[in-house]
Amino acid sequence: MRFLIYILFTGFPLLYLQWAQAIPFFDRLPRFELRVEGDRQLQDWLREQLEAQRNSSSVLQSYRDPRDVARYERGTLGKLLRSRGYYNARVRDYVSSGGIDYLVAPGPQTLITSIELEMPQRYREGIGNLPLSPGDPLDAGKVLEGVKVIEKYLGAHACLLDIDVSYQATLIRGEARARLVYRVAPSPEVRLGEVRIEGLTSVNPDFLRGKLQLEPGDCFSRRKLNAAQLRLLRTNLISSANSRVSAPYEGTVDVVFVVVERRHRTVRLGVGYTSDEGAGVTAGWEHRNIFGRGEKVEVESKANPVQQSLQGQLLMPRFFRDRQSFSASAELSSEDRDAYQADAFTLGATVSRKLSKHRTVSVGGELKFSQVQEQGEATEDFSLLSLPLGFKLDTTDNLLDARRGATAALEVRPYADLGQSSTNFVKNTLALTGYITGNNLKFEPTLALRIKAGVISGIDTLDVPADERFYAGGGGSVRGYAYQSLGPRRLIPPASPGGEPTLSDPIGGRALSEISLEGRFRFTDTWSGVLFLDGGNAYEDPPPRFGSSLFWGTGVGVRYITSFAPLRLDIAFPLEKRDDLDDDFQVYVSLGQAF
C-alpha cells in the first residue's frame, strides 16, 4: 500500500508523459533535429523556441506534409535569428522519412555602435541606464525593453499629454553594425483641471471620487488615469469605466470618467450532490451597494438531508481605511451527523486588513449558542465565545480555479464557554496550497498540492464540544471516505457476556492531518480532467501525524469550465477500505475546484 502511494507521488510526471505520447495527435508533427554551427547556446535556445511553437501553434498542427512544416519552421527560425541580431543567417532544412533536420549558419551578430536619445535634455539626463549599451548585440527584446524604460520614466516624472516613444535601428550590413535611436514625439506638458464622474445612478459620487486619487493641479499622467479606472472597477460597483480628456487650455486639461454601474442585486440558486450527504440545494440573495458606498448584504440558505442553515452577512469594505474591511454575520444551523446532532445560533464580527497585495490579517469575535448531543450521550448546552486571529498569504491567480501561485492560511481561535468555566480551549489550523502549470505542455497540466494540519489544546478530547472537534473524510478532506468517517472511535462493550465489542461512530479528535495531490489537464477551453490522491486522519491527541496512520483515497474527475468557476464531478475510491464502514466509492458534485 505504501509502495503504491510512493509510485503515485514520484511517478506522476512520467505517467503523464507516457499517456500523452500514446494519444494519436501528440506526436503528429515530424521529429526534428537542429544544429547551429559554432554556437551551442544559440542552438539550445532555438530548439526551445521551436518546441514551444509546436505545443501552441494550431497552424502547425493543421499541416500534414512535412515539407509544409519545414517551410513554416524555417521562416520562424529566420525571425528568431534576426531578433537576436543575426541578419545574415542562413537556414537550411532537410526533409526525410525520419523527420526534419535544420542546419543553421548564423553568420556574424550585429553589434550596436551608438545609442542616441532624441528628447528634451531635462528628460534625457534622468532616464538612467538602458538595457543596451554600445558594443552590445542588437537584440530586439532588449530594444523594446528600452522603449518601456523610457515610457515608465516619462510617465512618472513628466506631465506630457501624450507619451509616444519610438526607435529606429540603422543597419550597416557590410560591417555587422547598427546605430540605434530612441525618439520621444513632441507633446505639451499639462496639469489636471476639473475632474468629474458621469453616469452614476445610485453609488455615492464622493465615495468614488475618493477612489480616483486625482486632484486639480496634479501633474497629468496617463498612467494615473489608468490606475484610477482600475480602482473604480475594483469597487465591484462599476462594470465599465472610461476616461475622456479635454483639449489643453492654459496649460491644463479636464478629465471626465464615464462609468456604467453594475447591477447591485443578485439571486442565486444551486444544487449539489455527495454520496455521504445526498442531494442539496442552496439559495441566496445579495445587494452589493446597500448604503451607496459598496456595502454588501448577503442572505444564503443551504439544505441537504444532514445539514440545514440560514445565514445573513454584512460586509463593509474600506472600513476606516482603504485596505481594511468589516464583516458581521448571524447564522442558524442544524446538523444531524453520524458523530453528533447539533443546533446552533452564531453571531460574529471580523475586521480584516491587507498588509500588502498578498498578505491579509484579521481579528474578530464570535458568540455561539449550541445544543450538542453525541450518539448515546445526553444533550449538552454551550455558550462559546471565541476570538479568532488569522493571517493569510495568497499569491494565486484565480480564487476558484488557481493554476499558479500558493496560499498559506493560519488561524488561532481561543474559546471560552460563558456557562462552563472548564470548557476553555484553543483551536489552531494551518492550510497550505500550491499550484504550478506547464503552459507549454499538452493539455496545460496543473499540479496542485494541499496540506492541512490542526491542533486543539487546553482540555481533553471528550470535553471539547463534538461539533468543534476535528474530523476527516469527505469531499473537502479525504475523498473516497464518507464525511467525518475517519478518526478515533470508542470501543462499545458487548451487550451480553461473551459478545464481541463494537466500535462507535467517529467521536472526532484534537488533531488533524490532511494532504491532497491533484493533476489537472485542460482538454479544451471548457472541459478538463483530474487525477487525485488524498490522505488524512483525525487523532484523539496532538500532534498531527503525516506518516503511516493516514488513510488514502484516489479517483478521477471531470470539470466543465464556466466563466465563473468550474463545475466539478469526482468519483473516488478508498485505498484502505474498512469492512462494514466504507463504501466501494463516493461521488461528489459541486462548484469550484476541490482546493
N, C-alpha and C positions, 0 to 999 in steps of 0.2 A: 504493500500500500504506500509506504513512504517512498519507495523507489519510483512508483508511478507518479507521485506528486513531483519528485525531483525532475523526472523526464518532462513533465508538463511545463515546469518553470524554465528549465535550461534549454530544452529543445524547441521551444515555441517559435523562435525566428526561423530555424532551419525547416521546421514543418511547413511554415507558411511559404517559404521559397519553393519547396518541393511541390506543394499543392498548386502554387501559381504556375509553375512551369508545365504542369500537366494540363492546364487549360489551353485549348487549341489556339486562341489568338494571342497568348502570352508571348510566344516566340515566332510570330508570323513574319516579322521582318528578318531579312537575311543577316547572318553573322557578319561582323566587320572587324577588320584589323587596321590599325592606324600607326604609321611610323613617320616621325619628323627627323629630318637629317640634322644631327648635331645638337639637339635641344630636348632632353628628356622631360624637363619641367613643362615646356610648352606642349609636348606630346601628351602628357598626362592631363593637362587642362583641356585640351581639345577633345580628348576621349571622354572626359566627364561631361562636357557640354553636349556632345553627340548623344550620349546615353540619356541625359536628361531630356533632350528633344524627343528621343524615341519613346519615352514614357509619357509625354504630354501632347505630342502632335497628332491631331486627328487626320491631317493631310497625309502624313507618312503612313498611317495605318490603312489608308484607303488604297495605297499602291499595291499592285500585285507583281509587276515586273521589277526585278532587282535593278535593272538599268535606270528606271524612273527614280527608285530610291537613291541610287548613286548620284544621279544628276541633282536631285534636291539637296542631298547632304554635301555635295561638292560646293554648291552655292553657299550653304551655311558655313562651311569651313572658310571660304573666302571672306565672308563678312566677319567672322570671328578673328581671322588673322589681321584684317585691316583695323579692327577695333583695338588691337594691341600694337599697331604701328608697322605692320608688315605689309607694305603697299606693293611690293614686287614679288610676293609669294606665288608659287605655282603648286597647284593641287592636281594630282593625277589619280584616277580610280581604275581598278582592275576587277571586273566582274567575272566570277566563275561559279560553278555549281557549289563550291564550298563557301561562298559568301562574297564580300566586297573587301578589297584591300585598297587603302588610301596611302599614297606616298606624298609627303608634303616637303617642298623645298622652300623654307620661309624667306630666304634672302636676308639682306640687311634690315635692321629695325630702325625706323625713322626716329631721330632724336630732335629735341626742341633746342633751337639756337637762342631764342629770345622770347620773353613774355611781356607784352605791353598792356597797360590798363588805360583805356580811353574813358575818363570820367573826371569830374571836378577834383581838384587837388586835395580839398579838405576831406573827401571820402577815401581817396586813394591811400592816404597815409595811415588810416586806421584799420584797413582791412586785414593786415597781418599776413600770416603765411598761407599761401595757396597750396593745394595738394601736389602741384607740379612746380619744378624749377628748371632753369636752363640746363641742358645735358640729360634730362630725363627722357625716357621713351614717350612718344605721342600716344598715350593711352586714352581711348575715348571715354572710358568710365571716369577717369580722373579729371578729364577736361570738363565733363558735365558736373562732376563734384565741385569743381572750381566755380561754375556758374551758381550753384546752390550756396556756396560760401559767401559769394558777393551779395546774392539776394538776401541771405539771412542777415548779413551785417547792415545792409541798407534798410531792411525792414525794422531793425532795432535802433538805428542811430540817425536815420534820415526821415524827413517829412514829405517825401516825394509823393505826388498824386498817383503816379504810375511807376512801377519798377519793371524795367524791361532790359534784361541782361542778355547779350548775345555774344557769340565768339566766332572767330574766323581763323582757320589754320591754312597757311600758305605753304605748300609743299615744294621743296627743291629736290625733285626726284633723282637727278643725277648724283646728288650728294647724300641722299637719305637724310635730309634735314628739313625742319619746318619752323616757321615763325608763327607764334600764337598771339592773338589779340582778343582781349575781352572789352566789350563796349557796353556802356550804360546810356540808353537813349535819353535825350533831354526831357525833363518834366518839371513843372513848377512845384515849389515847396509850399505847402498849405497847412493850416491848422483847423481843428474842428470848430464849426459854428453851432447851429442848433441841431440837437439830436432828438428824434421823435420815434414813437412806435405807433403804427397804424394797423387796424384790423382786429383789435381786441373787442370782445363782447362781454365776457364775464370775469376774466382774470384781472386782478388789481394792477393798474398801469405802473404805479410807483414800485411795486414789488419787482416787475420785470425790468424797469429802468435801473434798479439797483444791480441787476444781473449783468447789464451791459458793461459796467466799469469804464464808461466813456464820459468825459466832461468837456464842455465848451472850452476852447483854448488849448486842448491837448494836441500834441503833435499827431498829424494824420498818419495812419498806418493801415494798409490793407490787412495785415496780419491781425491787428487788433479787432478789425471788423469781423474777420472770420472767427476769431476766438469768441467774440460777443454772440454771434449767431449760434455757435456750438453750445454756449451756456444757456441760451434760450431754449434750444431743443432738449437739453439735459434736464430741464424742469419737468419734462413729461407732460407739459400743458400745451405745447406748441407742436403742430405737425409739420409746419414748414416756416422758414424764416429767410428772407432775402433783404439785402441792403441796397439802397438807392442813393447815389452820391450826386449832389448838385454840381453845376459848373462853378469853377472858382470865382470868388468875388472878394476883393480887398484882402487877398491872402488867406481866405477861409473857404470851407465848403460845408454845406449842411448834409446831414445823413438821416435818412428815413429807413427804419426797419419795417418791412411789410410782413406781417405774420398771419398765420391761419391757426386758430385754436383747434386742439383735438376735441373729440367727443369725450366728455368727462365722466359719463356713466357707462357701466358695462354690466351685463348679466351673463353669468357663466353656468353651464350645465356640463357634467361629465360623468362617465361611467368607468368602472374598473373591475378587475376580477383577479383573485388569487385562490389557489386551491385550499388554503387554510382558513381564509376568511369569507370566501364566497364572493358573489357579486355585490358591488357597492355603487352608490351614486353620490355625487356632490353637486351642490348648487350654491351660487354666490352672487352678490351684488356689490358694486363699489362705485364710489363717487370720488374722483381724483382732484376735485377743486371745491371742496365743501365751503370754505371760507374765503375763496378768491386768491389764496397765496400758495396753492399746491398741496393743501392738507387733504389727506385721503381717509375716507371712512369705508371699511370693508366688513361685510357680513357674509359668513360662509357656514354651511351645514354639510355634514357628512353622515352617511348611514350605510351600514352593512350588517349582516347577522350578528356580529360580535361587538360592534362599536358604533355609537351614535354621538354626535357632538354638534353644538351650535356656538359659534364664536363671532364676536364683534371686535374690531380693532380700529383705532385712530392712529394715524401716522402724520406727524408734523415735521417736514423737512426744514433744514436751516433753522434749527431751534436755538435762538440767541446768537448762533454763529453759523457761517455759511457752510461749514463742513460737519455740522452737528445735527442730529435728528432725535426726535422723541416719539415713542410709541406707547400706547396704553391699550390693554385688551381685557376682555371678560369672556369666560367660556363655561358652558355647561357640558358635561360629558358623562357617558355611561359606557362601561366595558364589561363584557362577560367572557373572560378568558378561561382557559383550562386551569391556569395557576390561581386566578382570583376573580372576584367581582368587585367593581369599584364605581361609585357615583361621586362626582366632584364638581365643585364650583370654584373657579380660579380667577383672581384679579391680579394683573401685573402691569408694570410700567418699566421702560428701559430708555436710557439715554445712550446713544451711540455717537462716537466721534471718529472721523477719519484723520489719522495722523499723517497719512501720505496717500498717494494714489492706490497703494496696495495694502495698507495697514489700517485696521479699524479696532478700536477698543470700545467696550460697553460696560455699563454698570446699571443695575436695576433692582427692583424689589418685586416679590410675588407672594401672595397670600392664597393658600389653597385649603378649602374645607372639603373633606372627603370622608366617605364611609367605605371601608375596605373589608372584604370577607375572603379569607383564604379558604380553599377547599377543606371542609371538615372542621373549620375553626369558627369561633364566634365573630360577629361583626365588630370592628373597631372604628372609632371616630378619631380623626386627626385634624388639627388646625395648624398647618405647616407654614411658617414664614421663612422665605429664602431670599438671599441677597446675591444674585448671580453676577460674577465678574467674567468678562470674556475678552479674548484677543483673537483676531483673525488676520492672516496673511493670505492674499488672493491675487495670483498673477495669471489666472486662466483667461482664455479669450472668449468664453461663452458660458453663462451660468448654467444653462440646461443641457448643453451639448459641447463640453470642453474638448478641444483637440490638442491643446498645448498649454503649458503652464503648470502651476501647482497651488495647493492650498494647505494651510495649517490652521486649525481652529482649536483653541484651548478654552475650556470653561471650568471655573471653580465656583461651586454653588453650596454655601453653608446653609443648613436647615436647622430650624428650631421649632419645636411643637409648643404652641402657646398654651395648650391644655395639659401636656405631659412633659415635665422638665427632663425626663430621662431620654426622650426621643430627640437627641441633638446629634447631627452627623454632617459630614462634608462629602459632596459628590463631585468627583473630578473626571472630566472626559477630555481626551485628545484625539483628534482625527486628522489624518494626513492623506492627501491625494496628489497624484502626479500624472501628467499626460504628455506623450510625445508622439508626433505624427510624421510618417515618411511621405511627404508631399510628392516626391518624385518617383515613388514606387507604385506598382499596380495596385488599384483599389485603395490607395492612400491609407495604409493601415495605421491605426492608432493603438498604442499600448497604454493602457490605463491601470493604475495601481492605487488601492485604498488600504490604509492601515488605521485601525481604531483601537483604543485602549481606554479602560475606565476603572476607577477605584472609588469605593465608598469607605470612609474611615470614621471612627468615633464610637460605634456601637456594634453589637453582634448582628449577624445576618437577619435572624428572625425578629429583631426589634426594629428593623427598617420597614416602613410601610411597603406592602407587597408591590404596589404599583410604582414604587420608586427604585426597586432593585434592578439589577442588570439581567437581561435575558438575551439569548442568541437564537438565531434561526428565523427564516422568513425572507421576503423579497428585498428588504433593505439591509440584510445581515448575511446569513449563510443560506443561499438558495439551494433547494433540494430537501430541506428540512422544514417542517411546519413552523409557523410563527411561535416564538418563545418556547420551542420544544427542547432546546439544548440548555444544559446547565444542571446544577445539583438537584437531586430529588431525595425525599425522605424514604426510609425503609419502613413500611407498614407491617406490624406484626400480624401473624396469621389469625384468622377469626376463630379457629379451633385448634386444640392441641394437635401437633403433628402436621399442621398445614404449612404451606410454603409462604414466606413473607413476600410482599409485593412492593413495587415502587410507586410512590405518589406522583401526581402531576408535578411539573417543574416548580420549584419554590423561589427561583431567582438567586442571585448571588451578589457579592460585594466587589467582584472583579469581572472584567470583560476583555476578551481578545478577539479581534477580527482582522482578516486580511483577504483582499479580493484582487484578482488579476483578470483583466479583460483584453482581448484582441478584437478591435472593431474594424470592419472592412467595408468601404463605401463602394458599392457596385455601380450605382447611378446617382443622379442628383437627389433622388427621392427614396432610394432603397439602400439599406446596409445590413450587414450581418455581424453577429457577435459570437465569440467563443469565450467562455469564462470558467474560472476556478475560484471558489470561495472556501474559506476556512474560518472557524471560530468556535468559541465556547464561553460559557459563563462559569464562574468559580465561587465557591462559598466564601473563601477568604482571599484577600490580596496576597501577593501581587498578581497581575495578569501574566499569563504564560503564552509563548508563541512556539511551543515545541510539539511533542507527540500527543499532547492532550487535546489538540484541535480536532474538530470534526470537519470533513471536507465534502463539498458538493461541486458538481460540474454540470455544464449544459451548453445549449446553443440558444440564440435568439435572433429575431429579425427586428428591424427598425424601419418605420415609414417616416421620412423626414418632412415635417411641415415647416411653414415659415416661422412658427412659434417654438416648437420643441418636437423631438422625435416621439412617435407612438411606439411603445415597447411591448413586445411579446417574447417571453422567455419560457423555456421548458428546462427544468433542472432535475438532476438525479443525485441521490445521496450515495457517496462512495463508501460509506460505512453504515449501511442500513442496519437498524436495530429491530429485532423481531418484535412484533406487536406494537411498535412505536412509530415507525416511519413508513410512509407510502413509497411506491415504486418511483414516483416522480411528482413534481409540483409545477404548476403553471401560473405565470404572472402576466397580467396585462395592465399597463398604466401609461402615464405621460412622463416623458423625460428619461434620460439615461439612469441606470441603476445608481451611479455616483459620478 
